[in-house]
Amino acid sequence: MDSEIDPAVLRFVAAQLRRSNLTGIQAVRHVEERVGRTPLTVACDIAIFDLLGKQLDQPARVLFGECVSVPRTAVTIGVTKQEDLIELVAQYREWPILKLKLRRGQSVTGLEVVRRIYDGEIWVDVNGGWDLETTKASMPILRGIGVAILEQPLPQNRSHELHELRGGPVQIMVDEDVTGPQSIARLAGVVDVVNVKLAACGGLSGASETILAAQQVGLKAMIGCRSESVASVTAAATLCHLADFADLDGHLDVADDPFEGISIDRGHIRLTDRSGIGAAPIHR
């Protein structure tokens, strides 16, 4: 899809944003049908909910039901050398959940040392770097060190092969396979958890519908994010009370972030009471 958007489409979207109501959200979806899902259409969807919350003088999360509690978030340690891994795990020892990323072909045996110095919950994200046989061979080690979630072991569109791994102590989660509520049906009975991201699912409206669709077919849902500004992560946190898990640390390594929003204290998500999605520009 060409990244350049027709100026007429931009004017059309701007007009819908000024309306800032549910009809506007449907209009953004109409634009999606014309130009495809883009950062623009996702941002417009989020902006409408931001405006709706501000019109009500309420956090936008109230539009998605009562917020009774929120899950704790994981902190991610990217692909790194073994000696650096030990140092980073020690740094995050007080966090309740560590998410460890592995590069293609990397063995899980090196993770055994993590369990010796970390008592919390461990998730492993392979980013589609394994085949089915490698995944099967790795499961005993993952079980042995108490890994709770294995994320995207196979490449996108091959998750149907994972059904035989379900039912054990290691929950199977997919990420890239989750592109909106329409993607959920083929994952039912195949995996345990779906990672729902606003950017992939079409903003707050699409992500909330994806979480609901997942839970209706017996899947658990994680609200996730990419490496992005706290403005985007705060928007995702609007839905965290709907989700079973959260992975909302994508802003922690962003330098000179021009926004402020949620804060995280060793895994505990501190939501804001601002109206709208809760993010605000920092005036320097």
Beta strands, then each sheet from edge to edge (+ up, - down):
strand 1: 75-77
strand 2: 97-101
strand 3: 121-125
strand 4: 147-151
strand 5: 171-174
strand 6: 193-197
strand 7: 220-224
strand 8: 245-247
strand 9: 259-260
strand 10: 263-265
strand 11: 268-270
strand 12: 280-281
sheet 1: 1+ 2+ 3+ 4+ 5+ 6+ 7+ 8+
sheet 2: 9+ 12-
sheet 3: 10+ 11-
end
